[in-house]
Amino acid sequence: MIVDVRIYTCVPNRLADFVKLYEEEAWPLQKKYLENCLGWYTTVEGSLNTVVHLWGYADQGDRERRRNAMAADPAWGAYLKKAAELGVLQKMENRITKPTAFFEAFQKAK
């Protein structure tokens, strides 16, 4: 499994606006196409105005197929347009990570 770690930094005092738009328009699409959300969080300490969400995939090919299918949905394009018009995001990052062997062994042993 790989994990896509996505980190979005919002304009100060606009985090709630982004979360509301995301919940209403992006969340249903991402659940439909990406399916395996491992977590969706906002920070309470450290770098504030930040959203972190994690998505699990079997491998990079699985990730690409799912994200491409979502990108082809006109509703996803409409969401991206609204998010851009809202003007709440300062920075977007994503990281593809994979578990270490010892962590996979730990998970299997549970």
Buried (B, 14 or more C-beta within 10 A) or exposed (E): BBBBBBBBBBBEEBBEBBBEBBEEBBBEBBEEBBEBEEEBEBBEEEEEBBBBBBBBBEEEEBBEBBBEEBEEEEEBEEBEEEBEEBEBBEEEEEEEEEEEEEEEEEEEEE
